[in-house]
Amino acid sequence: MNKKISDLLKLDTKRTDLKEDLSDKEFFGFPIDPIINAEENLLSKSVKSIAYFSMEYGLAPSVYHEFKSSRPIDPRNIISDHEVFSNIKDMDYYHYLPTKKMVDLPIYSGGLGVLAGDTLKSAADRHIPLVGLGILWDKGYFKQKFWFRSGGQWPEEMPWDPDSYPGLVPLKPRISIPISGTELHLRLWKYYVYSYDLQHVIPLVLLDAEFEENPDYLRELTHQLYRSYNGWIKICQRMILGIGGVKALEKLGYSIDRYHLNEGHAALAFIEKARKSDPEKLKAVFKYTCHTPVEAGHDRFNWQELEAALGKERTESVKRFGRDEKNASLANLTQLAMNTSSAVNGVAQQHGRVMHLQFPAHKDKIKSITNGIHTYTWISQPIRKLLLKYKDRIGDFETNPGLLANVVQLKNETGFREDLWQAHLENKKRLADFLKFWFFKPEAFTLGWARRIAVYKRPALLFQDINRLARLAKDLGPLQIVIAGKAHPEDMPASMHMDEILRQINLLNGEHKTLRICFLENYDTYFAKLLTSSVDLWLNNPLPPFEASGTSGMKAILNGVVQLTTLDGWVVEAADKGLGRIFGYQASLEKLGTETDLRLKEDSSALYDALTELLPEYYSTQAGKRGPGESKWLDMMVNAIAASGYFNTDRMVREYEEKIWQL
Ligand SMILES: *Cc1c(COP(=O)(O)O)cnc(C)c1O
């Protein structure tokens, strides 16, 4: 790579081992021109650009644009097996599933991060001059290990090697921020997120405290995402993202016109900018997306602990803009972001309405922009092939995902229905291949539930009456259930739900001829894509109205997977689209209720009722009743794909452009 390009990219030239992967034409096997173009745009004062801050990013070469590297990849960056916990207990061996894939860039924990990653991809697809800011978590989120004897999960550190991770490059410039009267040094990394067609990129800058300039206790600050066992660490991590992020932008010389905070974690960015500019003018360029109506999701700190890390001057500024409304002795980062941003959005229409109730003083600036998923990432090969075969009728959905709405016109065509069914079977065979050591039966009705294990998502709802579940499978046909998800190690109530599921699975040992359940270890993006595209039914059962949006169901509908869901988040907007079956408690927005009143008994009963209706519908379709008017199941599959014309990040980013960035 010539000096001009490496200077533009600000690469750390001491890393000579990178030479083979970087040339004047290629960046880890991908074209370099889009990188040059993106860097020049960010440096130019005449091009309006956006800085997007997020604590986590879900980016995974196993499902999107795998960089090529000529150097050996450290084995810690490759996953070679997964274990499952299941009710088939004949031999331990069968719980061991071999695989070979790159680990996801381990800097995310769940839906929030995956959304941030998909946002960068769609921004690249739409040629938007944008740079992402985040943190390089040196020990990842955590690695989940099942504790077979007592039932439960054991969190382990997630060792990985940034130096040999393809596409990740260290930069020469460094920055520092004052923390508790000392200087924390941060080195910077870059990862380039390409558009689906490789014509554009979004640079992602990652901050990292793990290197020789810092004492051990400071290096720890960027070790594990959300492992913040005391208030001080939590504040420091937010300082790194907000203050460090702003300093990184300055150091790199980027000219930024909009600051977008993905969640309140980065709210201190405003405090940093306000030291040098008029706060009132600054508000016009700050924008904020709030992702949860759950109170515990909002960061609060007392003034002493905040000042101890942040120092007096900046704390005074937080006192001015970020006082908790209910308790003046606390700083509240949600409040800070809300008070200092000129546009704010909830992540689905219902969430916007909930926010109006929670923040009546800010009602006028709170908008609703429904989340989405990146179509090109989450579409499975068989479904993509099918839709390309019908491209004449649908249009170029890869360039414009909105055109998927046209799929509904094919609903009554026997040929398309038959092709769709075959594409789905092909997907199911891929799951069968992966789970073959677990005796997966491709002909059995298969249900999936996978996401973060959080209490309001009610992970154990399906297991409230296992006798009824077992009877249902005996009477109506075999039932396979695949589950996956990690509980945050410090979230004790969530871990208890997880233990409960494992205990119930254990109890079903005698039932495994008709009811087979497996819990996959270490849920990640690869599994998210595999499961959301290959099961027959996707279960989503959060307690309304606490799911702000939810996105895994959007991945499933894109692949024609039928939904069984409560009426919450994005589903409220899709309720009349015939994507599956809606069941359970419906929230009244007059009174939000509490997220701990889980209504497990009533809603599990409604869930079993729904399954009782759905199983025969599925089995009759499988038996050959697939024509128009013959199979409601296939109608739902077609409706699902058509609805994904709306529930994608291409549409979402367009709405960001129009309603909140307003460049
Ligand atoms: C999509 C995704 C999620 C989000 O799932 P929800 O059902 O929206 O909670 C979480 N984790 C991973 C790995 C995902 O890909």
The ligand as a MOL file (V3000), in Angstrom:
LIG
                    3D

  0  0  0     0  0            999 V3000
M  V30 BEGIN CTAB
M  V30 COUNTS 15 15 0 0 0
M  V30 BEGIN ATOM
M  V30 1 C -31.4620 -10.3840 15.9230 0
M  V30 2 C -30.6750 -10.8000 17.0870 0
M  V30 3 C -31.1360 -10.5220 18.3850 0
M  V30 4 C -32.4360 -9.7850 18.6500 0
M  V30 5 O -33.4890 -10.6780 18.9290 0
M  V30 6 P -34.8830 -10.1260 19.4940 0
M  V30 7 O -35.8510 -11.2060 19.2810 0
M  V30 8 O -35.2110 -8.9100 18.7380 0
M  V30 9 O -34.6610 -9.8620 20.9290 0
M  V30 10 C -30.3670 -10.9270 19.4630 0
M  V30 11 N -29.2060 -11.5940 19.2770 0
M  V30 12 C -28.7340 -11.8840 18.0470 0
M  V30 13 C -27.4490 -12.6140 17.9090 0
M  V30 14 C -29.4510 -11.4960 16.9170 0
M  V30 15 O -28.9630 -11.7740 15.6920 0
M  V30 END ATOM
M  V30 BEGIN BOND
M  V30 1 1 1 2
M  V30 2 1 2 3
M  V30 3 2 2 14
M  V30 4 1 3 4
M  V30 5 2 3 10
M  V30 6 1 4 5
M  V30 7 1 5 6
M  V30 8 2 6 7
M  V30 9 1 6 8
M  V30 10 1 6 9
M  V30 11 1 10 11
M  V30 12 2 11 12
M  V30 13 1 12 13
M  V30 14 1 12 14
M  V30 15 1 14 15
M  V30 END BOND
M  V30 END CTAB
M  END
